[in-house]
């Protein structure tokens, strides 16, 4: 009974945890290229208008967002772990804690993905306004890193796309589980065994 559903549930909860860890790792890496390429262009951290490369202020503009992004990704990992703590991945029947864990992860992960997407797109547009000719000249003069790549901005489509998929799968699984529980209750009331 419930074998297919329980197998799917274990996989879905594992996917949620892996995706949450990927979001956390992404939050650590998103500023890598910006730091390497733009940090040294700012001549005075107390006066951000003094820069060798117009537009390099995007590095400083992203600092507050990146702090919230890191903290938010840790919360998502904890919510994915909460699915496992409440045994959502192995329970034959759901209890209130399982529904709470599922709803908390689903709502948070979806909202967090859309929030991050909005800000990352804003900062990508700011990055594209960097004077890349001046940046290249600065990099050659000071032997620093140079890039025009938007990889760290663009990869969020993949990371958060998978995150949204994990939310959809988790909600679908909860609906499937609830339906099986109703069917089992109805069958038990007639003296028969439910089959998944």
C-alpha positions as a Markdown table, in Angstrom:
| # | Residue | x | y | z |
|---|---|---|---|---|
| 1 | Unk | 0.0 | 0.0 | 0.0 |
| 2 | Unk | 1.2 | 3.5 | -0.9 |
| 3 | Unk | 4.5 | 2.1 | -2.3 |
| 4 | Unk | 4.6 | 4.2 | -5.4 |
| 5 | Unk | 3.5 | 7.3 | -3.5 |
| 6 | Unk | 6.1 | 6.7 | -0.7 |
| 7 | Unk | 8.9 | 6.2 | -3.2 |
| 8 | Unk | 7.9 | 9.4 | -5.0 |
| 9 | Unk | 7.7 | 11.2 | -1.7 |
| 10 | Unk | 11.2 | 10.3 | -0.6 |
| 11 | Unk | 12.6 | 11.4 | -4.0 |
| 12 | Unk | 10.7 | 14.7 | -3.9 |
| 13 | Unk | 11.8 | 15.5 | -0.3 |
| 14 | Unk | 15.4 | 14.7 | -1.3 |
| 15 | Unk | 15.1 | 17.0 | -4.3 |
| 16 | Unk | 13.8 | 19.8 | -2.1 |
| 17 | Unk | 16.8 | 19.4 | 0.2 |
| 18 | Unk | 19.3 | 19.3 | -2.7 |
| 19 | Unk | 17.7 | 22.3 | -4.4 |
| 20 | Unk | 17.8 | 24.3 | -1.2 |
| 21 | Unk | 21.5 | 23.5 | -0.7 |
| 22 | Unk | 22.1 | 24.6 | -4.3 |
| 23 | Unk | 20.3 | 27.9 | -3.6 |
| 24 | Unk | 22.6 | 28.4 | -0.6 |
| 25 | Unk | 25.7 | 27.7 | -2.6 |
| 26 | Unk | 24.5 | 30.0 | -5.3 |
| 27 | Unk | 24.0 | 32.8 | -2.7 |
| 28 | Unk | 27.7 | 32.3 | -1.8 |
| 29 | Unk | 28.9 | 32.5 | -5.4 |
| 30 | Unk | 26.8 | 35.2 | -7.0 |
| 31 | Unk | 29.2 | 38.0 | -6.0 |
| 32 | Unk | 32.4 | 36.1 | -7.0 |
| 33 | Unk | 32.9 | 37.7 | -10.5 |
| 34 | Unk | 31.7 | 41.1 | -9.3 |
| 35 | Unk | 34.2 | 41.1 | -6.4 |
| 36 | Unk | 37.1 | 39.9 | -8.6 |
| 37 | Unk | 36.4 | 42.4 | -11.4 |
| 38 | Unk | 34.9 | 45.5 | -9.8 |
| 39 | Unk | 36.0 | 45.8 | -6.2 |
| 40 | Unk | 39.5 | 47.1 | -7.1 |
| 41 | Unk | 38.0 | 49.8 | -9.4 |
| 42 | Unk | 36.5 | 51.7 | -6.5 |
| 43 | Unk | 39.1 | 54.2 | -5.2 |
| 44 | Unk | 37.4 | 55.1 | -2.0 |
| 45 | Unk | 34.9 | 52.9 | -0.2 |
| 46 | Unk | 33.6 | 56.0 | 1.6 |
| 47 | Unk | 32.9 | 57.9 | -1.6 |
| 48 | Unk | 31.4 | 55.5 | -4.2 |
| 49 | Unk | 31.4 | 58.2 | -6.9 |
| 50 | Unk | 35.2 | 57.8 | -7.1 |
| 51 | Unk | 35.8 | 54.9 | -9.5 |
| 52 | Unk | 38.0 | 54.0 | -12.3 |
| 53 | Unk | 35.1 | 52.3 | -14.1 |
| 54 | Unk | 31.7 | 53.9 | -14.5 |
| 55 | Unk | 29.0 | 51.6 | -13.4 |
| 56 | Unk | 31.1 | 49.5 | -11.0 |
| 57 | Unk | 29.0 | 50.7 | -8.1 |
| 58 | Unk | 26.7 | 47.7 | -8.9 |
| 59 | Unk | 29.1 | 45.7 | -6.7 |
| 60 | Unk | 28.2 | 47.9 | -3.7 |
| 61 | Unk | 24.5 | 48.1 | -4.6 |
| 62 | Unk | 24.3 | 44.3 | -4.4 |
| 63 | Unk | 25.8 | 44.0 | -0.9 |
| 64 | Unk | 22.5 | 44.3 | 1.1 |
| 65 | Unk | 20.6 | 42.1 | -1.3 |
| 66 | Unk | 23.4 | 39.4 | -1.0 |
| 67 | Unk | 23.1 | 39.5 | 2.8 |
| 68 | Unk | 19.4 | 38.9 | 2.6 |
| 69 | Unk | 19.8 | 36.3 | -0.1 |
| 70 | Unk | 22.3 | 34.3 | 2.1 |
| 71 | Unk | 20.1 | 34.4 | 5.1 |
| 72 | Unk | 17.0 | 33.5 | 3.0 |
| 73 | Unk | 18.8 | 30.5 | 1.5 |
| 74 | Unk | 19.6 | 29.2 | 5.0 |
| 75 | Unk | 16.0 | 29.5 | 5.9 |
| 76 | Unk | 15.1 | 27.5 | 2.8 |
| 77 | Unk | 17.6 | 24.8 | 3.8 |
| 78 | Unk | 16.1 | 24.6 | 7.3 |
| 79 | Unk | 12.5 | 24.3 | 5.9 |
| 80 | Unk | 13.7 | 21.4 | 3.6 |
| 81 | Unk | 15.2 | 19.8 | 6.7 |
| 82 | Unk | 11.9 | 20.4 | 8.5 |
| 83 | Unk | 10.2 | 18.1 | 5.9 |
| 84 | Unk | 12.6 | 15.4 | 7.0 |
| 85 | Unk | 12.3 | 16.1 | 10.8 |
| 86 | Unk | 8.5 | 15.7 | 10.5 |
| 87 | Unk | 9.0 | 12.5 | 8.6 |
| 88 | Unk | 7.1 | 13.8 | 5.6 |
| 89 | Unk | 9.3 | 11.7 | 3.4 |
| 90 | Unk | 8.4 | 8.3 | 5.1 |
| 91 | Unk | 4.9 | 8.7 | 6.6 |
| 92 | Unk | 2.2 | 6.6 | 5.3 |
| 93 | Unk | -0.3 | 9.1 | 6.7 |
| 94 | Unk | 0.1 | 12.8 | 7.1 |
| 95 | Unk | -0.5 | 14.6 | 10.3 |
| 96 | Unk | -0.9 | 18.3 | 10.9 |
| 97 | Unk | 2.9 | 18.7 | 11.2 |
| 98 | Unk | 3.4 | 17.2 | 7.7 |
| 99 | Unk | 0.9 | 19.6 | 6.2 |
| 100 | Unk | 2.6 | 22.5 | 8.0 |
| 101 | Unk | 6.1 | 21.5 | 6.9 |
| 102 | Unk | 4.9 | 21.0 | 3.3 |
| 103 | Unk | 3.0 | 24.3 | 3.1 |
| 104 | Unk | 5.8 | 26.2 | 4.8 |
| 105 | Unk | 8.5 | 25.0 | 2.4 |
| 106 | Unk | 6.2 | 25.4 | -0.7 |
| 107 | Unk | 5.1 | 29.0 | 0.1 |
| 108 | Unk | 8.6 | 30.1 | 1.2 |
| 109 | Unk | 10.5 | 28.6 | -1.6 |
| 110 | Unk | 8.1 | 30.0 | -4.2 |
| 111 | Unk | 8.0 | 33.5 | -2.7 |
| 112 | Unk | 11.8 | 33.5 | -2.2 |
| 113 | Unk | 12.5 | 32.4 | -5.8 |
| 114 | Unk | 10.3 | 35.2 | -7.2 |
| 115 | Unk | 11.8 | 37.8 | -4.8 |
| 116 | Unk | 15.4 | 36.8 | -5.8 |
| 117 | Unk | 14.5 | 36.8 | -9.5 |
| 118 | Unk | 13.2 | 40.4 | -9.3 |
| 119 | Unk | 16.4 | 41.7 | -7.7 |
| 120 | Unk | 18.8 | 39.6 | -9.7 |
| 121 | Unk | 17.3 | 41.0 | -12.9 |
| 122 | Unk | 17.6 | 44.6 | -11.6 |
| 123 | Unk | 21.3 | 44.0 | -10.8 |
| 124 | Unk | 22.0 | 42.3 | -14.1 |
| 125 | Unk | 20.8 | 45.4 | -15.9 |
| 126 | Unk | 23.0 | 47.5 | -13.7 |
| 127 | Unk | 26.0 | 45.3 | -14.5 |
| 128 | Unk | 25.3 | 45.6 | -18.2 |
| 129 | Unk | 25.7 | 49.4 | -17.8 |
| 130 | Unk | 29.3 | 49.0 | -16.6 |
| 131 | Unk | 31.8 | 50.7 | -18.9 |
| 132 | Unk | 33.5 | 47.5 | -20.1 |
| 133 | Unk | 36.1 | 49.3 | -22.1 |
| 134 | Unk | 37.3 | 51.1 | -19.0 |
| 135 | Unk | 37.1 | 47.8 | -17.0 |
| 136 | Unk | 39.3 | 46.1 | -19.5 |
| 137 | Unk | 41.8 | 48.9 | -19.4 |
| 138 | Unk | 41.8 | 48.8 | -15.6 |
| 139 | Unk | 42.2 | 45.0 | -15.6 |
| 140 | Unk | 45.2 | 45.2 | -18.0 |
| 141 | Unk | 46.8 | 48.0 | -16.0 |
| 142 | Unk | 46.4 | 46.4 | -12.6 |
| 143 | Unk | 46.5 | 42.8 | -13.6 |
| 144 | Unk | 43.0 | 42.1 | -12.2 |
| 145 | Unk | 40.1 | 39.9 | -13.3 |
| 146 | Unk | 38.1 | 41.0 | -16.3 |
| 147 | Unk | 34.7 | 39.7 | -17.4 |
| 148 | Unk | 31.6 | 40.8 | -19.3 |
| 149 | Unk | 29.9 | 37.5 | -18.5 |
| 150 | Unk | 26.5 | 37.5 | -16.9 |
| 151 | Unk | 26.7 | 33.8 | -16.0 |
| 152 | Unk | 26.2 | 34.4 | -12.2 |
| 153 | Unk | 23.1 | 36.4 | -13.0 |
| 154 | Unk | 21.7 | 34.0 | -15.7 |
| 155 | Unk | 22.2 | 30.8 | -13.7 |
| 156 | Unk | 19.4 | 31.9 | -11.4 |
| 157 | Unk | 16.9 | 30.8 | -14.0 |
| 158 | Unk | 18.1 | 27.2 | -13.7 |
| 159 | Unk | 18.5 | 27.3 | -9.9 |
| 160 | Unk | 15.1 | 28.9 | -9.1 |
| 161 | Unk | 13.4 | 27.0 | -12.0 |
| 162 | Unk | 14.3 | 23.7 | -10.3 |
| 163 | Unk | 13.3 | 25.2 | -6.9 |
| 164 | Unk | 9.8 | 26.0 | -8.3 |
| 165 | Unk | 9.6 | 22.5 | -9.8 |
| 166 | Unk | 10.3 | 21.1 | -6.3 |
| 167 | Unk | 7.5 | 23.2 | -4.9 |
| 168 | Unk | 5.1 | 21.9 | -7.6 |
| 169 | Unk | 6.1 | 18.3 | -7.0 |
| 170 | Unk | 5.7 | 18.7 | -3.2 |
| 171 | Unk | 2.2 | 20.2 | -3.5 |
| 172 | Unk | 1.3 | 17.5 | -6.1 |
| 173 | Unk | 2.6 | 14.8 | -3.7 |
| 174 | Unk | 0.5 | 16.3 | -0.8 |
| 175 | Unk | -2.6 | 16.2 | -2.9 |
| 176 | Unk | -1.9 | 12.6 | -4.0 |
| 177 | Unk | -1.2 | 11.6 | -0.4 |
| 178 | Unk | -4.5 | 13.2 | 0.8 |
| 179 | Unk | -6.4 | 11.4 | -1.9 |
| 180 | Unk | -4.9 | 8.1 | -1.0 |
| 181 | Unk | -5.8 | 8.6 | 2.6 |
| 182 | Unk | -9.4 | 9.4 | 1.7 |
| 183 | Unk | -9.6 | 6.3 | -0.5 |
| 184 | Unk | -8.1 | 4.1 | 2.3 |
| 185 | Unk | -10.6 | 5.5 | 4.8 |
| 186 | Unk | -13.4 | 4.7 | 2.5 |
| 187 | Unk | -12.2 | 1.2 | 1.7 |
| 188 | Unk | -11.5 | 0.4 | 5.3 |
| 189 | Unk | -15.0 | 1.5 | 6.2 |
| 190 | Unk | -16.2 | -1.2 | 3.7 |
| 191 | Unk | -13.7 | -3.8 | 5.0 |
| 192 | Unk | -11.4 | -3.7 | 2.0 |
| 193 | Unk | -7.7 | -2.8 | 1.7 |
| 194 | Unk | -6.6 | 0.3 | -0.2 |
| 195 | Unk | -4.3 | -0.1 | -3.1 |
| 196 | Unk | -2.0 | 2.6 | -4.4 |
